[in-house]
Amino acid sequence: MADISLIIDRLYERVTSAIFIAEDAEGRGDLVGARKAYLEVSFLEEDIGSRLDASDAEGAIARRGAITAALSADLPERALDIVHGYLKEELPAPLNGQLKLLEAEALSKRPSSELRRLNVRPAARFSLDAVA
Amino acid sequence: MKIQLDSFTVRHPKIPPPHAADMVLHLAVALERYHAAGVHLQASVMLETRRFVLAWRAVDAEAAAMLDTNRATEMGAESLLLLVLHATKGWTVRRRLQRGAFADWLLSSPDGLLIALETSGTNDGSAEQRMKEKLSQISGCVAAPTRVAGVVRFLDPRSIVEEFKDG
């Protein structure tokens, strides 16, 4: 089994790279590219967080990071899933408070329940008559 | 003491090589707007002042023209501050932090302490004013017990690093 510090080092290189890619895409106005990169950041932070205790400073950074990256990826539902999982852990009080603030932010960005239930069916834009 | 910009990857091996090379390129471009290799940098790190000679290979003019001016200043400042903090304190990069963390980098000291670093650069603006803004920003950072802000003013060139302390 590989040394945990080596695994974390490799994950840190990957998350550093993914953050750079996301920032670069944002700088170029490539919102789709930025969201994709932030989703990768969120996955990596989640992985790092799963390997470090919540009471560890770097474990706390990763937990907050998994949620903020999901929000940057415009995925508030994912952010809520992650934060609800973390809030079930035994957390230091400051981290618990920070995660609750992020939960509130994710809730505020979540589409309304009506929108979430909405079943979008694109209508045909052309008819055979129009083509003929 | 001399700082060779090419030593960046050795000083901060945890920054993936393509990004490290990009950072060094941006720094060289930001410096070459005003200076040639061999320029003296005045570096103030937590009230201790040091002078460094900065050395780098000349940048290809076409490559330099491709870079965004503001990005060269910002990324160049980050790179220079990381070089200075390694040369003076032995601090190395552990990982990059996301925007919401109120700091750009998580560093570690030789004895394993964690440091959050927020950086900024200006070509000819007020470094002191920028430092006030950056200290205010890093006050919101909870990533590490030690929080420092760094600013580079390329015209002189000089760099300042200050620690934020509560109260």
Contacts between the chains, C-beta under 8 A, distances in Angstrom:
chain1	res1	chain2	res2	distance
A	9	B	14	6.5
A	12	B	14	6.0
A	12	B	94	6.3
A	12	B	95	4.0
A	13	B	14	6.0
A	13	B	15	7.8
A	13	B	16	5.2
A	15	B	95	6.1
A	15	B	96	7.2
A	16	B	14	7.2
A	16	B	15	6.2
A	16	B	16	6.3
A	16	B	19	7.0
A	16	B	93	7.8
A	16	B	95	5.3
A	16	B	96	4.2
A	17	B	16	4.7
A	17	B	18	7.9
A	17	B	19	6.2
A	19	B	96	4.7
A	19	B	97	7.7
A	19	B	98	6.0
A	20	B	19	5.0
A	20	B	96	6.8
A	23	B	99	7.8
A	27	B	68	7.5
A	27	B	71	6.7
A	41	B	98	6.8
A	57	B	114	5.8
A	57	B	143	7.2
A	57	B	144	6.5
A	57	B	145	7.7
A	58	B	94	7.8
A	58	B	106	7.6
A	58	B	114	7.4
A	60	B	142	7.8
A	61	B	97	7.1
A	61	B	101	7.1
A	61	B	106	6.8
A	61	B	143	5.2
A	64	B	100	7.6
A	64	B	101	7.4
A	65	B	97	7.7
A	65	B	98	5.5
A	65	B	101	7.4
A	68	B	98	5.5
A	68	B	99	7.9
A	68	B	100	4.3
A	68	B	101	7.8
A	69	B	98	6.2
A	72	B	98	7.3
A	72	B	99	7.6
A	72	B	100	7.9
A	94	B	142	7.0
A	98	B	142	6.7
